[in-house]
Each structure stands twice: as C-alpha cells, then as structure tokens.
Amino acid sequence: MGLAWQASDLRGVIALVPTPTREGAEHWRTEDVVDLDETERMIRAILQDGATGVATNGTLGEMATLLREEWERFVAVVWETVRAIDPDRPLFIGATTLGTRETISRLRYLRKLGVRGTLLGRPFWSQLAPEAIIAFYRDIAEGFPEIAVLLYDNPEAFKGPIPTPVYAALADSSTVIGVKYVSLTPKYRADMDAVRGKIRLLPLESDWFWAWTLYPDEALGCWSSSMLCGPEPVRYLAEALERGDIEAARWITHRIEWTYEPFLARQNFQEFSRYNIPLEKIRFNAAGYVKAGPPLPPYHVVPENYRRGALEHAARWRQLVSEVQARRAMLA
C-alpha cells in the first residue's frame, strides 16, 4: 500500500487545531479533560469553512500534556469526523514523543484507526544530530510506509532547525511529504532547492504570499492556526492566490500582519515558545470561533502583559473578519 497523499496534494490551507478542553482542565486534579463534543464541532466547522486539511497535536494541540488515553479519545473523534465529511481530506494527527518507541506505539494506534497521515516532530529531550534525525524518519518510513508525514520543524521546540542537507536526504528516503515551516528566512530558498519539489514546505499564512511570489508553482499551500480565530481572512488569501489576484493577496497579507503586531509570537518567538500553549488558547477563546478551553498544566501560567497582547490580537482578528466580509459584500 502506498502513501495516501503526496507533496502535490498539499494545497490551500492546512489548519493547525487546538485540543478543546473542559472547564477546570488547568488544574492537575482534573481528569478526562478533553471536550469531545467541541472537538467534533470544531473539525466540522473548519472543514466546512475552507480548510483543505487538518493537523492536530502539535504544541498548541497539547501533545505534551495529554494523557495517552485522552489523546486516543481525541484523535478517534477527529478521525471519525473527518472521515464522515471527506475520507480523502488530508489529516495529520500528531504523534511526537520523546523517543522512537513511544512514537511507534502511537502510530500503531493511528494505523489501527485507519489514519493515513501524522504531524511528526523528532524526539527532543536531547538535541538530535543530523544523522540521527535522518535515521529517525527512516525508521518511521520503514515501520509505517503507508502513513504520510507532515514534518514539524520548530527550532525552539526541537532545539534547532532541520539542516538543509537533512531535508535533501529526507526528500529521497522518507515518507515526509510536507513541512510545517516556521518562517521565511534566507534558509528557505536553500531548503526549497534541497527538497526538489518532493516535499512541500508550508509557510505560515502571513508568509504565504511572499513565498508564492518566489515560487508560484510550488508555494501552493500554507499552514494556519489563526484560521481557528475565524477562517475568513485566510480563506480570502487562499482564494486570491488561487486566482492570481496579487492586489487582493497583498492587501489581506498586510492586514493579517497588522493583527499579529501585539502578539508575542511576532515580537519575540523565542520568548513566545515559553508560553505558546496558553497564549494560543487565550486568543482562540477570545476570538470566539472555537471553545479551546484552558491550557493544561504546567503550561497554564502566563504573564499578564503577554495575555493582553493575545487578547488585542484576537480583537484585531475579529475586526479583520468584518473587513473581509465587507469587502466581499462590496465586490458581490
């Protein structure tokens, strides 16, 4: 059995979704923390509102904090919901752990369900050397040749970026078909050259237009967590790029960048990485599109000034949603 998807299938917007949690989940005594009803509602909504694919259980998806049984119940609901809507829609469920053996165990569970894609970062208790990164993803390919990998490349979470020669090796000898790429640094061009079209490097939605101007035939998709604050701006961007409307794509990109100005992720990414989970959930809850619930311990503590920045970002995003709706009405 071959891979369900290839790099060419990663088009449009891959939505990075949170794991909705119940009231009180920030306390260590709380058990059975996942809100499964909201999980189903969230997945249905984001697929109906323009996401071309879904990825779960990265950092903001509470991969590090869920109990194994909670993770299993969550991903089962996600899988059943996506399958009911469109079984061929790309779905990448996170299975990142601190070691190969536990990741293999989780991938076995996903394979038993029928899941055909995983969002997968490398083990990171100790920083992996380049040859160890290659060996890890080759092991995954050997054990699960039918599961497509969306590689999770976050230099803060995994203690460094994926080196360009590693990308070149993975393009030839792994089941990696795409990458959740962090930012458009000068390294982006080198990495694009290294993968030779075999792996789709997905930029953040605010970088997508700029990546598209560099690689109009290859930068055909992005990832977005902000889509969970309200899908309209990101959907507008995707539609503009699909029809080649540079003016509209530039306008919405600048407005998206404006919403990020007060958000810590744009001001200091290294500092943001210390508070990623609570700040993401704060903005999701404030924006109102999804009930993300509270963050799980120990990542529930956040300075008040960072909280205020996340709330201001959410308010700006809601304003941008209204601007997009008004622009659509004017052009209708």
Beta strands, then each sheet from edge to edge (+ up, - down):
strand 1: 12-16
strand 2: 53-56
strand 3: 91-93
strand 4: 117-120
strand 5: 148-152
strand 6: 176-180
strand 7: 200-202
strand 8: 221-224
sheet 1: 3+ 2+ 1+ 8+
sheet 2: 4+ 5+ 6+ 7+
end
